[in-house]
Amino acid sequence: MKKNLTIQNLIDTKTRILLYISSLFTLLFLQNFCTNICEFIDGLMPEQVLRNLFFIFIIHTIFREFLYWRFSKKSNDLSLPRQAYLLSIVSWIFAGFCAFLLHYFLYPNFPIASHIRIFLSYLILGAAVLAQFEYILFEIRYKKISNNTNYTFFNEKISRRIIETFLIFTLAPITTLLLIILRYNTEGIIGTQVTIDMMYIGGLMIFIALILAIAFGNILKKDTKMIIENINSIKSGEYNNTQTINRPDELGEISFAIKDMSKSIKEGIEQIEELHGEITNTQKEIIYTMGEIAETRSKETGNHVKRVAEYSYILAKKIGLSEEEASILKLASPMHDIGKVGIPDNILNKPGKLTFEEFEIMKTHTHLGFEMLRYSKKPILQAASIVARDHHEKYNGEGYPRGLKEKEIHIFARITAIADVFDALGSDRVYKKAWDDEKIFKLFNEEKGKHFDPDIIELFFENIDEIYKIRSMFKDI
């Protein structure tokens, strides 16, 4: 049974150490970052800034661990790495808010813009830049612990991931640059017009980056959708419906490989189908040959088993069996007398009437045939074993070997019994001459509901023209 992975599995000791080391380095960088974007913070002693940041680091760590505990179970809508990534962003936003409040109360004489810049620094360096690094850590860790787990719900898009990263690493430096310019504008080092121009250029750059990200994302989304459609076409058997993407990169290479694979699969399936056809034909020949062996021993022609097979197929279809069932019976019915290979020649080919003892031996051919075939797992041979055993059962229960009656007798055996008797009576045998059709039809009407299934007898007469066509097609030479 597969284990349900949680945040606790994802955030192991090694991952925690890496997370908090990177957070400490960020803390040290924040010290320099904050003094560069805010002249008021630049006026504080370095140890004051470091103390404040370290205090926020402790609060941030506690809150992050709380989030990992509170949302430990995997969300149904997110992968585990992305869930951890979003929790990381939330923790950095919370840290920035705490830094805002701390500075607001410690330094009430600072303007509100100074405190907002502290908050923005946590968003830029923590929630934006460092969170991307943490995301990669989570994905690497997840691949290590999820060897026996596969994604089955693909609701995250690579195009969205690329757009996020692209925008973050565009917005972060531009926003930082604008914050630095605003600081020096406040100090009067940079003129107001320069500040406005830089804000205009920065805004324009952000707007262009946004447009490019959306355009690139849409192209990537469209191309990945085409790849998925190609794969689905292959899954549904539409091997000629794959398309290549005209791109000189990995996606173009993947689409070309899929199309090439589709062609190879199609050719392979055609070869398998051809081979399957050959195997099926070989099986048919073997089955007919096995049936003919039994008939040849009793001085009967091989065409008898072919006619019985075709008669059985017609009656099976007319009574409502599926094409698959009818085809199985067509292949199985030729082996109805396969057990006769175990009957001595002096009994099997005796020209006169059999004695009671001889007839008892003759009846064992049903059991012999069943035992020969029963252990096979192939549907055709399983059906043949049933036909071999039960084709001498009678509808009224007076047949052999088990004395079954009516629907207790398998439909395959009830059909084969009529097909076999009709052809046997209409053919010359060592112990009799062929009967004419009128005599056979009279017997069928007399034995309807006794020896034979009445419904199948009715179908036999209703389709006698087709029966005649088969008899004419497979005449004895």
LUMGU-631634 format. One record per residue (C-alpha): y, x, z; chain; residue number from 1. Coordinates in steps of 0.1 Angstrom, whole numbers, plus 5000, padded with zeros to 4 digits. Layout:
   c2   c1   c3 c   k
    Y    X    Z A NUM
...
END
This chain:
   c2   c1   c3 c   k
 5000 5000 5000 A   1
 5034 5013 4990 A   2
 5059 5020 5018 A   3
 5093 5003 5016 A   4
 5118 5031 5017 A   5
 5150 5027 5039 A   6
 5182 5046 5045 A   7
 5165 5064 5074 A   8
 5139 5078 5049 A   9
 5167 5089 5026 A  10
 5190 5105 5052 A  11
 5166 5131 5067 A  12
 5177 5161 5089 A  13
 5184 5184 5059 A  14
 5205 5158 5041 A  15
 5225 5151 5073 A  16
 5232 5188 5078 A  17
 5244 5191 5042 A  18
 5265 5159 5046 A  19
 5283 5171 5077 A  20
 5288 5207 5065 A  21
 5305 5194 5034 A  22
 5325 5170 5056 A  23
 5336 5199 5078 A  24
 5347 5219 5048 A  25
 5366 5189 5036 A  26
 5383 5187 5070 A  27
 5395 5223 5066 A  28
 5407 5216 5031 A  29
 5424 5184 5043 A  30
 5445 5205 5066 A  31
 5460 5223 5037 A  32
 5461 5193 5015 A  33
 5480 5171 5040 A  34
 5506 5198 5046 A  35
 5512 5201 5008 A  36
 5517 5164 5002 A  37
 5537 5155 5033 A  38
 5567 5176 5046 A  39
 5564 5160 5081 A  40
 5528 5170 5086 A  41
 5538 5205 5073 A  42
 5561 5206 5103 A  43
 5532 5203 5128 A  44
 5515 5233 5142 A  45
 5482 5241 5124 A  46
 5462 5236 5156 A  47
 5477 5201 5159 A  48
 5467 5191 5124 A  49
 5432 5206 5129 A  50
 5428 5188 5162 A  51
 5437 5155 5147 A  52
 5414 5160 5117 A  53
 5385 5171 5140 A  54
 5389 5140 5161 A  55
 5388 5118 5130 A  56
 5357 5138 5119 A  57
 5339 5128 5151 A  58
 5348 5091 5147 A  59
 5339 5093 5111 A  60
 5304 5107 5119 A  61
 5297 5081 5145 A  62
 5308 5053 5122 A  63
 5287 5067 5093 A  64
 5256 5068 5115 A  65
 5263 5032 5126 A  66
 5264 5022 5089 A  67
 5231 5040 5082 A  68
 5215 5021 5111 A  69
 5231 4987 5104 A  70
 5222 4987 5067 A  71
 5190 5007 5069 A  72
 5170 4982 5048 A  73
 5173 4984 5011 A  74
 5195 4958 4994 A  75
 5179 4937 4967 A  76
 5208 4943 4944 A  77
 5212 4981 4948 A  78
 5191 5012 4945 A  79
 5187 5031 4977 A  80
 5209 5061 4965 A  81
 5237 5038 4954 A  82
 5235 5018 4986 A  83
 5239 5051 5006 A  84
 5268 5061 4983 A  85
 5287 5029 4989 A  86
 5282 5032 5026 A  87
 5296 5067 5023 A  88
 5327 5054 5006 A  89
 5331 5028 5033 A  90
 5329 5054 5060 A  91
 5356 5076 5043 A  92
 5379 5046 5040 A  93
 5373 5038 5076 A  94
 5381 5075 5085 A  95
 5413 5073 5065 A  96
 5423 5041 5083 A  97
 5416 5058 5117 A  98
 5437 5088 5106 A  99
 5465 5064 5097 A 100
 5465 5047 5131 A 101
 5462 5080 5150 A 102
 5492 5095 5133 A 103
 5511 5063 5136 A 104
 5507 5063 5174 A 105
 5510 5101 5179 A 106
 5541 5105 5157 A 107
 5560 5072 5157 A 108
 5591 5090 5145 A 109
 5574 5099 5112 A 110
 5582 5075 5083 A 111
 5554 5051 5073 A 112
 5551 5069 5040 A 113
 5538 5099 5059 A 114
 5510 5080 5075 A 115
 5501 5063 5042 A 116
 5498 5098 5026 A 117
 5473 5107 5053 A 118
 5453 5076 5044 A 119
 5455 5085 5007 A 120
 5443 5120 5013 A 121
 5410 5106 5029 A 122
 5406 5083 4999 A 123
 5412 5110 4973 A 124
 5391 5138 4989 A 125
 5366 5118 5008 A 126
 5360 5083 4993 A 127
 5365 5096 4957 A 128
 5356 5133 4952 A 129
 5333 5141 4981 A 130
 5314 5108 4978 A 131
 5304 5118 4943 A 132
 5288 5150 4957 A 133
 5271 5129 4984 A 134
 5258 5105 4957 A 135
 5240 5134 4940 A 136
 5225 5145 4973 A 137
 5211 5110 4978 A 138
 5196 5109 4943 A 139
 5179 5143 4947 A 140
 5165 5133 4981 A 141
 5153 5099 4967 A 142
 5133 5115 4939 A 143
 5115 5136 4965 A 144
 5104 5107 4987 A 145
 5097 5081 4960 A 146
 5068 5097 4940 A 147
 5047 5065 4945 A 148
 5076 5041 4939 A 149
 5090 5030 4905 A 150
 5122 5011 4897 A 151
 5113 4977 4884 A 152
 5148 4961 4886 A 153
 5173 4979 4864 A 154
 5206 4964 4873 A 155
 5226 4997 4874 A 156
 5241 5010 4842 A 157
 5246 5047 4833 A 158
 5278 5037 4815 A 159
 5293 5024 4848 A 160
 5283 5056 4866 A 161
 5299 5078 4839 A 162
 5331 5056 4839 A 163
 5333 5059 4877 A 164
 5330 5096 4877 A 165
 5354 5100 4848 A 166
 5381 5079 4864 A 167
 5377 5095 4898 A 168
 5381 5130 4885 A 169
 5410 5119 4864 A 170
 5428 5098 4890 A 171
 5423 5122 4919 A 172
 5442 5152 4905 A 173
 5469 5131 4889 A 174
 5475 5112 4921 A 175
 5475 5144 4941 A 176
 5501 5159 4917 A 177
 5523 5128 4920 A 178
 5521 5130 4959 A 179
 5532 5167 4958 A 180
 5561 5158 4935 A 181
 5571 5130 4958 A 182
 5572 5154 4987 A 183
 5594 5179 4970 A 184
 5616 5150 4957 A 185
 5621 5139 4993 A 186
 5632 5174 5002 A 187
 5655 5175 4972 A 188
 5638 5205 4956 A 189
 5628 5183 4925 A 190
 5654 5159 4911 A 191
 5648 5122 4909 A 192
 5647 5121 4871 A 193
 5620 5148 4871 A 194
 5600 5127 4896 A 195
 5604 5096 4875 A 196
 5593 5114 4844 A 197
 5563 5129 4861 A 198
 5554 5095 4875 A 199
 5557 5080 4840 A 200
 5536 5108 4825 A 201
 5511 5104 4853 A 202
 5509 5067 4849 A 203
 5505 5071 4812 A 204
 5477 5096 4817 A 205
 5459 5072 4841 A 206
 5463 5044 4816 A 207
 5449 5065 4787 A 208
 5420 5077 4809 A 209
 5412 5041 4817 A 210
 5412 5030 4781 A 211
 5391 5060 4771 A 212
 5366 5053 4799 A 213
 5363 5017 4790 A 214
 5358 5025 4753 A 215
 5333 5053 4760 A 216
 5315 5030 4784 A 217
 5312 5002 4759 A 218
 5299 5026 4732 A 219
 5273 5040 4756 A 220
 5264 5005 4768 A 221
 5259 4993 4732 A 222
 5238 5024 4723 A 223
 5216 5022 4754 A 224
 5211 4985 4747 A 225
 5198 4993 4712 A 226
 5174 5018 4727 A 227
 5161 4991 4750 A 228
 5158 4966 4722 A 229
 5138 4992 4702 A 230
 5114 4997 4731 A 231
 5111 4959 4735 A 232
 5103 4956 4697 A 233
 5075 4981 4701 A 234
 5062 4962 4732 A 235
 5061 4930 4711 A 236
 5044 4946 4682 A 237
 5074 4946 4658 A 238
 5070 4983 4648 A 239
 5092 4980 4617 A 240
 5121 4966 4637 A 241
 5134 4998 4654 A 242
 5167 5013 4645 A 243
 5182 5048 4650 A 244
 5215 5055 4666 A 245
 5237 5078 4645 A 246
 5247 5102 4673 A 247
 5243 5140 4674 A 248
 5234 5139 4711 A 249
 5205 5130 4734 A 250
 5208 5092 4727 A 251
 5205 5098 4690 A 252
 5175 5121 4696 A 253
 5159 5095 4718 A 254
 5164 5067 4692 A 255
 5149 5089 4665 A 256
 5120 5098 4687 A 257
 5114 5061 4695 A 258
 5114 5052 4658 A 259
 5090 5081 4650 A 260
 5068 5070 4679 A 261
 5069 5034 4666 A 262
 5056 5046 4632 A 263
 5029 5066 4648 A 264
 5018 5037 4670 A 265
 5017 5014 4640 A 266
 4995 5038 4620 A 267
 4973 5043 4651 A 268
 4968 5006 4655 A 269
 4960 5001 4619 A 270
 4934 5028 4622 A 271
 4920 5012 4653 A 272
 4919 4978 4637 A 273
 4901 4993 4607 A 274
 4877 5011 4630 A 275
 4873 4979 4650 A 276
 4865 4960 4618 A 277
 4838 4986 4610 A 278
 4824 4984 4645 A 279
 4823 4946 4643 A 280
 4806 4947 4609 A 281
 4781 4972 4622 A 282
 4774 4950 4653 A 283
 4768 4920 4630 A 284
 4744 4940 4609 A 285
 4725 4952 4639 A 286
 4724 4917 4654 A 287
 4711 4902 4621 A 288
 4686 4931 4618 A 289
 4673 4924 4653 A 290
 4669 4887 4645 A 291
 4652 4896 4612 A 292
 4628 4919 4629 A 293
 4615 4890 4650 A 294
 4614 4867 4620 A 295
 4596 4893 4599 A 296
 4569 4897 4625 A 297
 4562 4859 4622 A 298
 4562 4862 4584 A 299
 4596 4844 4581 A 300
 4625 4855 4559 A 301
 4657 4872 4571 A 302
 4678 4844 4555 A 303
 4665 4820 4582 A 304
 4686 4838 4609 A 305
 4716 4838 4586 A 306
 4714 4801 4579 A 307
 4709 4793 4616 A 308
 4740 4814 4624 A 309
 4761 4795 4598 A 310
 4748 4761 4609 A 311
 4756 4770 4645 A 312
 4791 4781 4637 A 313
 4799 4748 4619 A 314
 4785 4726 4646 A 315
 4803 4747 4673 A 316
 4836 4742 4656 A 317
 4830 4705 4650 A 318
 4822 4698 4686 A 319
 4854 4714 4697 A 320
 4846 4749 4708 A 321
 4873 4776 4702 A 322
 4872 4800 4673 A 323
 4863 4828 4696 A 324
 4834 4808 4712 A 325
 4821 4796 4678 A 326
 4822 4832 4664 A 327
 4803 4845 4695 A 328
 4776 4818 4689 A 329
 4775 4827 4652 A 330
 4766 4863 4661 A 331
 4743 4854 4690 A 332
 4722 4826 4675 A 333
 4703 4850 4651 A 334
 4686 4865 4681 A 335
 4672 4832 4694 A 336
 4637 4843 4687 A 337
 4641 4880 4695 A 338
 4615 4876 4723 A 339
 4588 4871 4696 A 340
 4586 4908 4692 A 341
 4565 4908 4724 A 342
 4540 4881 4712 A 343
 4507 4894 4699 A 344
 4502 4890 4661 A 345
 4470 4870 4664 A 346
 4490 4843 4681 A 347
 4524 4847 4664 A 348
 4508 4845 4629 A 349
 4479 4821 4635 A 350
 4477 4797 4606 A 351
 4463 4768 4626 A 352
 4472 4750 4657 A 353
 4475 4771 4689 A 354
 4452 4765 4718 A 355
 4468 4755 4752 A 356
 4464 4791 4764 A 357
 4479 4805 4732 A 358
 4508 4782 4733 A 359
 4515 4792 4769 A 360
 4517 4828 4757 A 361
 4539 4818 4728 A 362
 4564 4800 4752 A 363
 4569 4833 4770 A 364
 4590 4845 4740 A 365
 4620 4827 4756 A 366
 4617 4846 4788 A 367
 4610 4879 4770 A 368
 4642 4875 4749 A 369
 4663 4867 4779 A 370
 4651 4897 4798 A 371
 4658 4920 4768 A 372
 4694 4909 4766 A 373
 4705 4897 4801 A 374
 4717 4930 4814 A 375
 4743 4936 4787 A 376
 4779 4931 4796 A 377
 4789 4923 4760 A 378
 4798 4886 4755 A 379
 4777 4884 4723 A 380
 4746 4897 4740 A 381
 4752 4876 4771 A 382
 4754 4845 4748 A 383
 4723 4857 4729 A 384
 4703 4860 4762 A 385
 4712 4823 4770 A 386
 4703 4811 4735 A 387
 4670 4831 4736 A 388
 4660 4815 4769 A 389
 4672 4779 4765 A 390
 4668 4770 4728 A 391
 4635 4753 4734 A 392
 4649 4731 4763 A 393
 4650 4694 4755 A 394
 4678 4670 4762 A 395
 4655 4647 4782 A 396
 4643 4676 4804 A 397
 4608 4679 4789 A 398
 4614 4713 4772 A 399
 4607 4749 4784 A 400
 4610 4773 4801 A 401
 4630 4757 4829 A 402
 4629 4720 4821 A 403
 4667 4716 4820 A 404
 4682 4684 4807 A 405
 4714 4671 4791 A 406
 4745 4692 4801 A 407
 4724 4715 4822 A 408
 4714 4731 4789 A 409
 4741 4755 4777 A 410
 4761 4741 4747 A 411
 4751 4773 4728 A 412
 4714 4765 4732 A 413
 4718 4728 4724 A 414
 4736 4737 4691 A 415
 4711 4765 4682 A 416
 4681 4742 4689 A 417
 4692 4717 4662 A 418
 4702 4745 4637 A 419
 4669 4763 4643 A 420
 4646 4732 4640 A 421
 4664 4719 4609 A 422
 4659 4753 4591 A 423
 4624 4759 4604 A 424
 4611 4724 4594 A 425
 4627 4728 4559 A 426
 4611 4762 4553 A 427
 4575 4772 4546 A 428
 4558 4788 4575 A 429
 4523 4804 4579 A 430
 4511 4773 4598 A 431
 4528 4746 4576 A 432
 4546 4737 4544 A 433
 4583 4729 4543 A 434
 4592 4693 4551 A 435
 4615 4673 4528 A 436
 4649 4663 4542 A 437
 4641 4626 4546 A 438
 4613 4635 4570 A 439
 4635 4659 4589 A 440
 4663 4634 4592 A 441
 4639 4607 4604 A 442
 4626 4631 4632 A 443
 4662 4639 4642 A 444
 4670 4602 4646 A 445
 4639 4596 4666 A 446
 4645 4627 4688 A 447
 4682 4620 4693 A 448
 4688 4618 4731 A 449
 4652 4630 4737 A 450
 4648 4665 4722 A 451
 4683 4669 4709 A 452
 4719 4663 4721 A 453
 4729 4630 4705 A 454
 4765 4640 4700 A 455
 4755 4672 4681 A 456
 4730 4652 4660 A 457
 4758 4628 4650 A 458
 4780 4658 4640 A 459
 4751 4673 4620 A 460
 4748 4641 4599 A 461
 4786 4638 4595 A 462
 4788 4674 4581 A 463
 4756 4675 4561 A 464
 4774 4685 4529 A 465
 4786 4717 4546 A 466
 4750 4723 4559 A 467
 4737 4719 4523 A 468
 4762 4744 4510 A 469
 4751 4770 4535 A 470
 4714 4764 4527 A 471
 4721 4768 4490 A 472
 4741 4800 4496 A 473
 4713 4817 4517 A 474
 4682 4806 4498 A 475
 4649 4824 4505 A 476
 4640 4847 4477 A 477
END
